[in-house]
Amino acid sequence: MHREFLMGNEAMAVGALAAGVNVVAGYPGTPSTEVLEAVAGRRGEGVYVEWSVNEKAALEVAAGAAYAGARALVTMKQVGLNVASDPLMSLSYIGVKGGMVVLVADDPGPISSQTEQDTRTFAAYAKLPILDPSSPTEAYAMMGEAFDLSEELGCPVIVRPTTRVDHGYEDVEVADPEEWRVNEPEGFVRDPSRWVIFPALSVRAHAAIERRDALLAERLSRYARNTVRQTAGPDARPRLGIATHGISATYVAENLSEKDDVRVLRVATPYPFPEPLAADFLDGLDEVLCVEELDPVIERALVAACGRRGLHVKIRGKLTGDIQPSGENTVESVGRAIDAFLGREVADEPAPAGSSPRAVSQPRSGEDCLSTEKNPPAPPTLPIRPPVLCAGCPHRASFYAVKRAMRGRKTLFCGDIGCYTLGNAAPLDMVDTCLCMGAGINIAQGVTHVESDTVAFAFVGDSTFFASGITGVVNAFYNQANMTLVVLDNSTTAMTGHQPHPGTGRTMMGQVVEKVSIERVLLAIGLTVVETVDPLDHERAVETVRRVADEPGVKAIIFRSPCVVLARPKATSVVDVEKCVGCQRCVRELGCPALVPNSATGRVRIDSAQCTGCTLCEQICPTHAISGGERL
């Protein structure tokens, strides 16, 4: 064993490797991405790892490996679980032979997601056990425990970290590589009565699952990470309790000291809920405050337990308005709720922005964590910086070409999930809809079936095209829609950290493979108009859009230019101040962060630290005052 200072995602990756994982598949998405990348960077001989085209494919790859007796891990974020839900729901009935862990990273806030959905609720819906770590150290340990439990029960086990666990750091004691478990898969044993899901099998499986989960709730009450503690010692008889989980358990601990006579239930297995342990926790209490993110999972479980057992305990939390109903908890928000619940005195004056009256670390024994010292000075207010496309991003050129080509026409621009979602911002204003990955293609079809006079464009990235866009194109072609597909091909999965995909010619294992051609896929579907153009060749790009958009049926334009993070021109553009007339057309129409107007003269200068020399501003300047760039 040795100690490492690890991010939570790295800790879970090492935990999976130490547990003998054989196959790891996933789809990138913050806050889960680094798990698979850390596995790829640390894996030993014989560990297979891949970025799959989407979460559904990843889960099915992992399931196949687990059918063969391998220990398999699949990684995704909470909205990715929606994509993987179809195979997961059936896999709950079919089960697995080898250990299979489904790591789903939730994103309270949300910080970088479409929704705040709670995977604890999904686990109960799928009838699958779920573990809820509260720190990187615990997340590391839970990976091995989840694999063991999965193999024992013969079903997938979900591990649900949240953003602050995923991206938090801790000094973690981990196994040395020579101590890692070596799992030798038996291989797939043909047995249609087990692996083929017919209704008769499902009926038997459902009944067995219900029996299993009832017994598992009893067993998990003895699981070491489900705990009941009292701040005032084991001999105290508190009348108040706090029930919590995950990172919120850390926030609760930071807001309590031995002066607070309160009992604390920490739930590490929200499903099946450890009701026998919860009953012990409730014994003798008058009121309980449930501190959790995001759904009132623990609160509802305790209300149900009180009802079944005839306990007269008032359960408070999200449903009663004592805990915020949505959003991410913080040390401060939890502290305020606990102050009110315990009736503790709080300062009349609110703490200045950015400071907290509570200690950052755990209090020493006998010390109150409410500091009497003066609040530390608030940090300076940071400037507001809305997210924008990078300077030189080819997506800006693509959007601008379509915008210019369609000026004056009734047009719909359907966006998708990726860097190009930022095309919604002024001055481009080129994203009218954005729902979920791949949805823009189908939304464009729906609108044009109602408004046949609308010229519809559906923008999708190259990675998203493979993840969930192809089926939408098939649907459009088959149902004779009239729309233009625009594939923004920057040769990477840029928003999540430049992971490879089938169109890049590289795998996560470092293999160089044949690229999957987007053009050939589209032609194979049946499209007859598929054109590829460099968006930074502005006039040609505009002409291509005008011509292709007027073609009937489903047609496609592939704007191909590499992400500027991967391929950056050596030259940068400069402004000839003698030629610049201060019209600011470049600023008003492009919104490139490298273009900086002078408020006094109106003239524009170029920030050389940001400029990539893409030449787009050079091509639209009416006085040819900008030059020096170098288009790739």
C-alpha positions as CSV (number, residue, x, y, z in Angstrom):
1,M,0.0,0.0,0.0
2,H,1.0,3.6,-0.5
3,R,-0.5,7.0,-0.4
4,E,-1.4,9.3,-3.3
5,F,-3.0,12.7,-3.5
6,L,-5.8,11.9,-5.9
7,M,-8.8,13.5,-7.6
8,G,-11.9,11.5,-6.8
9,N,-12.2,10.3,-10.4
10,E,-8.6,9.1,-10.3
11,A,-9.3,7.4,-6.9
12,M,-12.2,5.5,-8.4
13,A,-10.1,4.5,-11.5
14,V,-7.4,3.1,-9.2
15,G,-10.0,1.4,-7.1
16,A,-11.4,-0.4,-10.2
17,L,-7.9,-1.4,-11.3
18,A,-7.1,-2.7,-7.8
19,A,-10.4,-4.7,-7.9
20,G,-9.3,-6.5,-11.0
21,V,-11.3,-4.8,-13.7
22,N,-10.9,-6.3,-17.1
23,V,-13.0,-4.1,-19.4
24,V,-13.8,-0.4,-19.1
25,A,-16.2,1.4,-21.5
26,G,-17.8,4.8,-21.3
27,Y,-18.7,8.0,-23.0
28,P,-17.1,11.3,-21.9
29,G,-19.2,13.8,-19.9
30,T,-18.3,16.1,-17.0
31,P,-18.0,15.3,-14.2
32,S,-17.2,11.6,-15.0
33,T,-14.6,11.9,-17.8
34,E,-11.4,11.5,-15.9
35,V,-12.3,8.0,-14.5
36,L,-11.9,6.3,-17.9
37,E,-8.9,8.5,-18.8
38,A,-7.2,7.6,-15.5
39,V,-7.8,3.9,-16.1
40,A,-6.3,4.2,-19.6
41,G,-3.2,5.9,-18.2
42,R,-2.7,3.4,-15.4
43,R,-4.0,0.1,-16.8
44,G,-1.9,-3.0,-16.7
45,E,-1.5,-5.6,-19.3
46,G,-4.8,-7.2,-20.3
47,V,-7.1,-4.4,-19.3
48,Y,-9.2,-3.2,-22.3
49,V,-10.6,0.3,-22.3
50,E,-12.6,2.2,-24.9
51,W,-14.5,5.4,-25.5
52,S,-17.8,4.0,-26.9
53,V,-19.9,5.9,-29.4
54,N,-22.5,6.6,-26.7
55,E,-23.5,5.4,-23.2
56,K,-25.9,2.8,-24.5
57,A,-23.1,1.2,-26.5
58,A,-20.7,1.4,-23.5
59,L,-23.1,-0.3,-21.2
60,E,-23.8,-3.1,-23.7
61,V,-20.1,-3.6,-24.2
62,A,-19.6,-3.9,-20.5
63,A,-22.6,-6.2,-20.1
64,G,-21.1,-8.6,-22.8
65,A,-17.8,-8.7,-20.9
66,A,-19.6,-9.4,-17.6
67,Y,-21.6,-12.2,-19.3
68,A,-18.2,-13.8,-20.0
69,G,-17.1,-13.5,-16.4
70,A,-15.0,-10.3,-16.7
71,R,-15.1,-7.5,-14.2
72,A,-16.5,-4.6,-16.2
73,L,-16.9,-0.9,-15.5
74,V,-19.0,1.5,-17.5
75,T,-18.7,5.3,-16.9
76,M,-21.0,8.2,-17.7
77,K,-22.7,11.3,-16.3
78,Q,-26.3,11.4,-15.1
79,V,-27.8,12.5,-18.4
80,G,-25.9,9.7,-20.1
81,L,-27.8,7.2,-18.0
82,N,-30.9,8.3,-19.9
83,V,-29.2,7.0,-23.1
84,A,-28.1,3.8,-21.4
85,S,-31.5,3.2,-19.6
86,D,-32.9,0.8,-22.2
87,P,-30.2,-1.9,-21.7
88,L,-29.8,-1.2,-18.0
89,M,-33.5,-1.8,-17.2
90,S,-33.4,-5.2,-18.9
91,L,-29.9,-6.0,-17.5
92,S,-31.4,-5.7,-14.1
93,Y,-33.6,-8.7,-14.9
94,I,-31.0,-10.7,-16.9
95,G,-28.2,-10.1,-14.5
96,V,-24.4,-10.7,-15.0
97,K,-21.8,-13.3,-14.2
98,G,-18.8,-11.2,-13.7
99,G,-18.9,-8.1,-11.5
100,M,-20.3,-5.1,-13.3
101,V,-20.2,-1.5,-11.9
102,V,-22.1,1.3,-13.5
103,L,-20.4,4.6,-12.4
104,V,-22.8,7.5,-12.9
105,A,-21.6,10.9,-11.9
106,D,-24.4,13.2,-10.8
107,D,-24.0,17.0,-11.2
108,P,-25.9,19.0,-8.6
109,G,-26.2,22.6,-9.6
110,P,-26.1,21.7,-12.4
111,I,-22.6,22.9,-13.1
112,S,-22.2,21.5,-16.7
113,S,-25.3,19.5,-17.5
114,Q,-28.8,19.8,-18.9
115,T,-30.5,18.5,-15.8
116,E,-30.1,17.9,-12.0
117,Q,-31.6,14.3,-12.1
118,D,-30.7,12.1,-9.2
119,T,-29.4,8.7,-9.9
120,R,-30.5,7.4,-6.5
121,T,-34.1,7.7,-7.8
122,F,-33.1,5.9,-11.0
123,A,-31.5,3.1,-9.0
124,A,-34.8,2.4,-7.2
125,Y,-36.6,2.5,-10.5
126,A,-34.2,0.0,-12.0
127,K,-34.2,-2.0,-8.8
128,L,-30.4,-2.0,-8.6
129,P,-28.2,-1.5,-5.6
130,I,-26.4,1.9,-5.5
131,L,-23.5,3.1,-3.4
132,D,-23.1,6.8,-2.6
133,P,-19.5,7.9,-1.7
134,S,-18.8,11.0,0.4
135,S,-15.1,11.4,-0.3
136,P,-12.4,10.3,-2.7
137,T,-11.1,7.9,-0.1
138,E,-14.5,6.3,0.3
139,A,-15.0,6.3,-3.5
140,Y,-11.8,4.3,-3.9
141,A,-12.9,1.7,-1.4
142,M,-16.4,1.5,-2.7
143,M,-15.3,0.4,-6.2
144,G,-13.9,-2.8,-4.8
145,E,-16.9,-3.3,-2.6
146,A,-19.3,-2.7,-5.6
147,F,-17.5,-5.3,-7.7
148,D,-17.7,-7.8,-4.9
149,L,-21.4,-7.1,-4.3
150,S,-22.2,-7.3,-8.0
151,E,-20.6,-10.7,-8.4
152,E,-22.3,-12.0,-5.3
153,L,-25.7,-10.8,-6.3
154,G,-25.3,-11.4,-10.0
155,C,-26.5,-8.0,-11.0
156,P,-25.0,-4.6,-11.9
157,V,-24.2,-2.2,-9.0
158,I,-24.4,1.5,-9.5
159,V,-21.8,3.8,-7.9
160,R,-23.0,7.4,-7.7
161,P,-20.4,10.1,-7.0
162,T,-21.3,13.8,-7.4
163,T,-19.2,16.6,-8.8
164,R,-17.6,17.6,-5.5
165,V,-16.5,14.0,-4.9
166,D,-15.4,13.5,-8.6
167,H,-13.3,16.6,-8.6
168,G,-12.3,16.9,-5.0
169,Y,-8.8,15.8,-3.9
170,E,-7.7,13.8,-1.0
171,D,-4.6,11.9,0.3
172,V,-5.8,8.3,-0.4
173,E,-4.2,5.1,0.7
174,V,-4.2,2.8,-2.4
175,A,-2.9,-0.7,-3.3
176,D,0.4,-1.1,-5.1
177,P,0.0,-2.4,-8.6
178,E,1.5,-5.8,-7.6
179,E,-1.3,-6.0,-5.0
180,W,-4.1,-5.5,-7.6
181,R,-6.5,-8.4,-7.9
182,V,-6.1,-10.5,-11.1
183,N,-9.4,-11.6,-12.4
184,E,-9.4,-14.5,-14.9
185,P,-12.7,-14.6,-16.8
186,E,-14.3,-18.0,-17.3
187,G,-15.7,-17.0,-20.7
188,F,-19.2,-17.0,-22.0
189,V,-21.2,-20.1,-21.3
190,R,-24.1,-20.5,-23.7
191,D,-27.4,-20.7,-21.8
192,P,-30.5,-19.2,-23.6
193,S,-32.6,-19.8,-20.6
194,R,-30.5,-17.3,-18.7
195,W,-29.3,-14.8,-21.3
196,V,-32.3,-14.5,-23.6
197,I,-34.9,-12.2,-22.1
198,F,-38.4,-13.7,-22.7
199,P,-41.5,-12.7,-20.7
200,A,-41.4,-15.9,-18.7
201,L,-37.9,-15.2,-17.6
202,S,-38.8,-11.6,-16.7
203,V,-41.7,-12.7,-14.5
204,R,-39.4,-15.0,-12.5
205,A,-36.6,-12.5,-12.4
206,H,-38.9,-9.7,-11.1
207,A,-40.1,-11.8,-8.2
208,A,-36.6,-12.8,-7.4
209,I,-35.4,-9.2,-7.5
210,E,-38.1,-8.1,-5.0
211,R,-37.1,-10.9,-2.6
212,R,-33.4,-10.1,-3.0
213,D,-33.8,-6.4,-2.4
214,A,-35.9,-7.0,0.8
215,L,-33.1,-9.2,2.2
216,L,-30.5,-6.8,1.0
217,A,-32.0,-3.9,2.9
218,E,-31.5,-5.9,6.1
219,R,-28.0,-6.8,5.1
220,L,-27.0,-3.2,4.2
221,S,-28.1,-2.1,7.6
222,R,-24.9,-3.8,8.7
223,Y,-22.7,-2.3,6.0
224,A,-19.9,-0.5,7.6
225,R,-20.4,2.7,5.6
226,N,-24.0,3.1,6.7
227,T,-23.5,4.6,10.2
228,V,-25.3,6.1,13.1
229,R,-23.2,8.4,15.3
230,Q,-24.0,10.8,18.1
231,T,-22.0,14.0,18.5
232,A,-22.5,14.0,22.3
233,G,-21.3,10.5,22.8
234,P,-22.9,7.0,22.9
235,D,-24.6,7.6,26.3
236,A,-26.5,10.7,25.3
237,R,-30.2,10.6,24.6
238,P,-30.7,13.1,21.9
239,R,-34.2,14.1,20.7
240,L,-33.0,15.5,17.3
241,G,-31.4,13.7,14.4
242,I,-29.9,14.5,11.0
243,A,-30.0,12.0,8.1
244,T,-27.6,12.7,5.3
245,H,-25.4,11.1,2.5
246,G,-22.6,11.7,0.1
247,I,-20.8,15.0,0.1
248,S,-23.6,16.5,2.2
249,A,-22.4,14.2,5.1
250,T,-19.1,16.1,5.0
251,Y,-20.9,19.4,5.2
252,V,-23.0,18.2,8.1
253,A,-19.9,17.1,10.0
254,E,-18.2,20.5,9.4
255,N,-21.2,22.2,11.0
256,L,-21.5,20.0,14.2
257,S,-19.5,19.7,17.4
258,E,-19.8,17.8,20.6
259,K,-21.8,20.7,22.0
260,D,-24.6,19.8,19.6
261,D,-26.7,16.9,21.1
262,V,-27.7,15.3,17.9
263,R,-27.8,11.8,16.3
264,V,-26.5,11.5,12.7
265,L,-27.5,8.8,10.2
266,R,-25.2,8.6,7.2
267,V,-26.8,6.6,4.3
268,A,-24.2,5.1,1.9
269,T,-26.7,2.8,0.2
270,P,-29.8,4.8,-0.7
271,Y,-31.3,1.7,-2.5
272,P,-32.1,-0.7,-1.1
273,F,-32.6,1.6,1.8
274,P,-31.2,0.2,5.1
275,E,-34.5,0.5,7.0
276,P,-33.6,-1.6,10.1
277,L,-30.6,0.7,10.7
278,A,-32.8,3.7,10.1
279,A,-35.3,2.4,12.7
280,D,-32.5,2.2,15.3
281,F,-31.6,5.8,14.4
282,L,-35.2,7.0,14.8
283,D,-35.7,5.3,18.2
284,G,-36.3,8.0,20.8
285,L,-36.1,11.0,18.4
286,D,-38.7,13.7,18.0
287,E,-37.5,15.3,14.8
288,V,-35.1,14.5,12.0
289,L,-33.7,16.9,9.4
290,C,-32.8,15.2,6.1
291,V,-29.8,16.9,4.4
292,E,-29.4,15.6,0.8
293,E,-28.9,16.4,-2.8
294,L,-31.1,16.4,-5.1
295,D,-34.3,14.4,-4.6
296,P,-35.8,13.8,-1.2
297,V,-34.8,10.1,-1.3
298,I,-33.8,9.7,2.3
299,E,-36.6,11.9,3.5
300,R,-39.3,9.8,1.7
301,A,-37.7,6.6,2.9
302,L,-37.8,7.8,6.6
303,V,-41.4,8.9,6.2
304,A,-42.3,5.5,4.9
305,A,-40.3,3.8,7.7
306,C,-42.1,5.8,10.3
307,G,-45.5,4.9,8.8
308,R,-44.7,1.2,8.6
309,R,-43.4,1.0,12.1
310,G,-45.8,3.4,13.8
311,L,-43.1,5.8,14.9
312,H,-44.1,9.4,15.8
313,V,-41.1,11.2,14.5
314,K,-41.4,14.5,12.4
315,I,-39.3,14.2,9.3
316,R,-38.1,17.4,7.8
317,G,-36.2,18.3,4.7
318,K,-36.9,19.2,1.1
319,L,-40.6,18.3,1.3
320,T,-41.1,20.6,4.3
321,G,-39.1,23.5,3.0
322,D,-36.3,23.1,5.5
323,I,-33.7,22.2,2.8
324,Q,-33.5,23.9,-0.6
325,P,-35.5,21.8,-3.1
326,S,-33.0,22.0,-5.9
327,G,-29.4,23.0,-6.5
328,E,-26.1,22.1,-4.9
329,N,-25.6,22.0,-1.2
330,T,-22.7,23.9,0.3
331,V,-21.1,24.1,3.8
332,E,-22.9,27.4,4.3
333,S,-26.4,26.4,3.1
334,V,-26.2,23.2,5.2
335,G,-25.0,25.2,8.2
336,R,-27.9,27.6,7.9
337,A,-30.4,24.7,7.8
338,I,-28.7,23.1,10.9
339,D,-28.6,26.4,12.8
340,A,-32.4,26.7,12.3
341,F,-33.1,23.0,13.1
342,L,-31.0,23.0,16.3
343,G,-32.1,26.5,17.3
344,R,-28.5,27.7,17.5
345,E,-27.8,31.4,17.7
346,V,-26.3,32.9,14.6
347,A,-24.7,36.3,14.0
348,D,-27.2,39.1,13.2
349,E,-24.9,40.4,10.4
350,P,-24.5,38.1,7.4
351,A,-21.0,37.1,6.6
352,P,-19.4,39.0,3.7
353,A,-19.7,37.4,0.3
354,G,-17.1,34.7,-0.2
355,S,-16.4,34.0,3.5
356,S,-17.8,31.6,6.0
357,P,-18.1,31.6,9.8
358,R,-17.4,27.9,9.8
359,A,-14.1,26.1,10.0
360,V,-12.8,24.6,6.8
361,S,-11.6,21.4,8.4
362,Q,-13.1,19.1,11.1
363,P,-13.1,20.5,14.6
364,R,-10.8,19.0,17.2
365,S,-12.5,17.0,19.9
366,G,-14.3,19.3,22.3
367,E,-14.0,22.4,20.0
368,D,-16.9,24.2,18.5
369,C,-16.7,24.4,14.7
370,L,-18.4,27.8,14.8
371,S,-15.4,30.1,14.8
372,T,-15.4,33.2,17.1
373,E,-12.6,34.7,15.1
374,K,-13.2,37.6,12.7
375,N,-14.3,36.5,9.3
376,P,-11.5,36.4,6.7
377,P,-11.6,39.1,4.1
378,A,-13.8,38.4,1.1
379,P,-11.9,37.7,-2.1
380,P,-12.2,40.3,-4.9
381,T,-15.2,40.0,-7.1
382,L,-14.4,38.2,-10.3
383,P,-15.3,39.7,-13.6
384,I,-18.3,38.1,-15.4
385,R,-17.1,36.0,-18.3
386,P,-19.8,34.3,-20.2
387,P,-18.8,31.2,-22.1
388,V,-17.8,31.9,-25.7
389,L,-16.4,30.0,-28.6
390,C,-12.6,30.1,-28.6
391,A,-10.7,32.6,-30.8
392,G,-10.2,30.9,-34.1
393,C,-12.8,28.2,-33.4
394,P,-14.0,26.8,-36.8
395,H,-17.5,26.6,-35.5
396,R,-17.7,30.4,-35.5
397,A,-16.9,30.4,-39.2
398,S,-19.4,27.7,-39.9
399,F,-22.2,29.5,-38.1
400,Y,-21.4,32.8,-39.7
401,A,-21.3,31.2,-43.2
402,V,-24.8,29.8,-42.7
403,K,-26.1,33.0,-41.2
404,R,-24.8,35.1,-44.1
405,A,-26.1,32.7,-46.7
406,M,-29.6,32.5,-45.2
407,R,-30.0,36.3,-44.4
408,G,-33.5,37.4,-45.2
409,R,-35.0,33.9,-45.3
410,K,-37.3,32.2,-42.8
411,T,-34.8,29.8,-41.2
412,L,-34.6,27.5,-38.2
413,F,-31.3,26.7,-36.6
414,C,-31.5,23.5,-34.4
415,G,-28.4,23.0,-32.2
416,D,-27.1,20.2,-30.1
417,I,-24.8,19.3,-27.2
418,G,-21.2,20.3,-27.6
419,C,-18.9,23.4,-28.0
420,Y,-21.2,24.6,-30.8
421,T,-24.1,25.1,-28.3
422,L,-22.2,28.4,-27.6
423,G,-23.3,29.5,-31.1
424,N,-26.4,30.7,-29.3
425,A,-24.6,33.7,-28.0
426,A,-24.7,37.2,-29.6
427,P,-23.6,38.2,-32.1
428,L,-24.0,34.8,-33.9
429,D,-27.4,33.9,-32.4
430,M,-27.4,30.7,-34.3
431,V,-29.0,28.1,-32.0
432,D,-32.8,28.2,-31.8
433,T,-33.2,24.8,-30.1
434,C,-31.0,22.5,-28.0
435,L,-32.6,19.6,-26.1
436,C,-30.2,16.6,-25.8
437,M,-27.6,14.8,-27.8
438,G,-28.8,14.2,-31.4
439,A,-32.2,15.8,-30.8
440,G,-31.7,18.7,-33.1
441,I,-31.9,16.6,-36.2
442,N,-35.3,15.2,-35.3
443,I,-36.6,18.6,-34.0
444,A,-35.8,20.1,-37.3
445,Q,-37.9,17.4,-39.0
446,G,-40.8,18.1,-36.6
447,V,-40.9,21.8,-37.2
448,T,-40.7,21.5,-41.0
449,H,-43.6,19.0,-41.0
450,V,-45.7,21.8,-39.5
451,E,-44.0,24.7,-41.3
452,S,-43.1,23.6,-44.7
453,D,-41.9,27.1,-45.7
454,T,-39.2,27.1,-43.1
455,V,-35.6,26.4,-44.2
456,A,-34.3,24.1,-41.4
457,F,-30.7,23.4,-40.5
458,A,-29.6,20.9,-37.9
459,F,-26.1,21.4,-36.5
460,V,-24.3,18.4,-35.0
461,G,-20.7,17.8,-34.0
462,D,-18.7,14.9,-35.4
463,S,-18.6,13.1,-32.1
464,T,-22.3,13.7,-31.5
465,F,-23.0,12.5,-35.0
466,F,-21.6,9.1,-34.1
467,A,-23.1,9.1,-30.6
468,S,-26.7,9.7,-31.5
469,G,-27.1,11.6,-34.7
470,I,-27.0,8.8,-37.3
471,T,-30.5,7.5,-36.3
472,G,-32.0,10.9,-36.7
473,V,-30.6,11.2,-40.3
474,V,-32.0,7.8,-41.1
475,N,-35.4,8.9,-39.8
476,A,-35.2,12.1,-41.8
477,F,-34.3,10.3,-45.0
478,Y,-36.9,7.5,-44.6
479,N,-39.7,10.0,-43.8
480,Q,-38.7,12.3,-46.7
481,A,-38.0,15.4,-44.5
482,N,-36.8,18.6,-46.1
483,M,-33.8,19.8,-44.1
484,T,-30.1,20.5,-44.2
485,L,-27.8,18.6,-41.9
486,V,-24.6,20.5,-40.9
487,V,-21.9,18.4,-39.4
488,L,-19.3,20.6,-37.6
489,D,-16.3,18.3,-37.9
490,N,-13.4,19.5,-35.8
491,S,-11.9,16.0,-35.5
492,T,-12.3,15.6,-31.7
493,T,-14.7,15.5,-28.8
494,A,-13.7,19.0,-27.8
495,M,-16.0,20.1,-25.0
496,T,-15.2,17.2,-22.7
497,G,-11.4,17.3,-23.2
498,H,-10.5,16.1,-26.8
499,Q,-11.3,12.4,-26.5
500,P,-11.1,10.3,-29.7
501,H,-14.2,9.0,-31.6
502,P,-14.8,6.8,-34.6
503,G,-14.0,9.6,-37.0
504,T,-10.6,10.4,-35.6
505,G,-8.8,7.2,-36.5
506,R,-7.5,6.6,-32.9
507,T,-8.9,4.5,-30.0
508,M,-8.5,5.0,-26.3
509,M,-6.0,2.2,-26.3
510,G,-3.7,4.3,-28.6
511,Q,-4.4,2.2,-31.7
512,V,-4.4,3.8,-35.1
513,V,-7.4,2.5,-37.0
514,E,-9.4,3.2,-40.1
515,K,-11.5,6.3,-39.7
516,V,-15.2,6.0,-40.1
517,S,-16.1,8.4,-42.9
518,I,-19.1,10.6,-42.2
519,E,-19.5,11.2,-45.9
520,R,-19.7,7.5,-46.6
521,V,-22.2,6.9,-43.8
522,L,-24.4,9.6,-45.1
523,L,-24.2,8.3,-48.7
524,A,-24.9,4.8,-47.4
525,I,-28.1,6.1,-45.8
526,G,-29.2,7.4,-49.1
527,L,-28.3,11.1,-49.2
528,T,-27.3,12.2,-52.7
529,V,-26.1,15.7,-51.7
530,V,-23.2,15.6,-49.3
531,E,-20.6,18.3,-49.6
532,T,-17.5,18.9,-47.5
533,V,-16.0,22.4,-47.2
534,D,-13.5,24.3,-45.0
535,P,-15.6,26.9,-43.1
536,L,-12.6,29.2,-42.9
537,D,-12.8,29.5,-46.7
538,H,-15.6,32.0,-46.2
539,E,-16.9,32.8,-49.6
540,R,-16.8,29.2,-50.7
541,A,-18.6,28.2,-47.5
542,V,-21.3,30.8,-48.1
543,E,-21.8,29.7,-51.7
544,T,-22.0,26.0,-50.7
545,V,-24.7,26.7,-48.0
546,R,-26.8,28.7,-50.5
547,R,-26.6,26.0,-53.1
548,V,-27.1,23.0,-50.9
549,A,-30.0,24.5,-48.9
550,D,-32.0,24.9,-52.1
551,E,-31.8,21.2,-52.9
552,P,-34.9,19.1,-52.0
553,G,-35.0,16.5,-49.3
554,V,-32.3,15.7,-46.8
555,K,-28.9,17.1,-47.7
556,A,-25.7,17.5,-45.8
557,I,-22.8,20.0,-45.5
558,I,-19.7,18.9,-43.6
559,F,-17.7,21.8,-42.3
560,R,-14.3,20.3,-41.7
561,S,-11.6,22.2,-39.9
562,P,-9.6,21.0,-36.8
563,C,-10.2,22.4,-33.3
564,V,-7.7,25.2,-32.7
565,V,-6.6,23.5,-29.5
566,L,-5.3,20.6,-31.6
567,A,-4.0,22.4,-34.7
568,R,-3.0,26.1,-34.3
569,P,-1.6,28.2,-37.1
570,K,1.8,29.8,-36.4
571,A,0.9,33.3,-37.6
572,T,-1.5,35.7,-36.1
573,S,-3.5,38.5,-37.6
574,V,-2.7,42.2,-37.2
575,V,-4.7,45.4,-37.8
576,D,-3.3,48.2,-40.1
577,V,-4.5,51.2,-38.1
578,E,-4.2,53.4,-41.2
579,K,-6.8,51.3,-43.0
580,C,-9.1,50.5,-40.1
581,V,-12.1,52.9,-40.2
582,G,-13.6,51.8,-36.9
583,C,-16.7,50.2,-38.5
584,Q,-16.3,47.3,-36.1
585,R,-18.0,44.9,-38.5
586,C,-15.6,42.2,-37.4
587,V,-16.6,42.7,-33.7
588,R,-20.3,43.0,-34.3
589,E,-20.7,40.0,-36.6
590,L,-18.1,37.5,-35.3
591,G,-17.8,38.1,-31.6
592,C,-14.3,36.7,-31.5
593,P,-12.7,37.3,-28.1
594,A,-9.4,38.2,-29.8
595,L,-11.0,41.3,-31.4
596,V,-10.8,44.3,-29.0
597,P,-12.4,47.6,-29.9
598,N,-11.0,50.9,-28.7
599,S,-13.8,52.8,-27.0
600,A,-12.2,56.1,-27.8
601,T,-11.3,55.8,-31.5
602,G,-13.6,52.9,-32.5
603,R,-10.7,51.2,-34.1
604,V,-10.0,47.5,-33.4
605,R,-6.9,45.8,-32.2
606,I,-6.1,42.1,-32.1
607,D,-5.0,40.4,-28.9
608,S,-2.1,38.4,-30.1
609,A,-2.2,36.2,-27.0
610,Q,-5.6,34.9,-28.1
611,C,-5.5,35.2,-31.9
612,T,-5.0,32.0,-33.8
613,G,-4.6,33.6,-37.2
614,C,-7.7,31.8,-38.6
615,T,-8.2,34.7,-41.2
616,L,-12.0,34.9,-40.8
617,C,-11.9,38.5,-39.7
618,E,-9.5,39.3,-42.6
619,Q,-12.0,37.9,-45.1
620,I,-14.9,40.0,-43.9
621,C,-13.1,43.3,-43.2
622,P,-14.5,45.8,-45.8
623,T,-11.3,47.9,-45.9
624,H,-8.9,45.0,-45.9
625,A,-7.3,46.4,-42.7
626,I,-6.6,43.0,-41.2
627,S,-3.9,40.6,-42.5
628,G,-1.1,38.3,-41.5
629,G,-3.1,35.2,-40.6
630,E,-2.5,31.7,-41.9
631,R,-5.4,29.4,-42.6
632,L,-4.6,25.8,-42.1
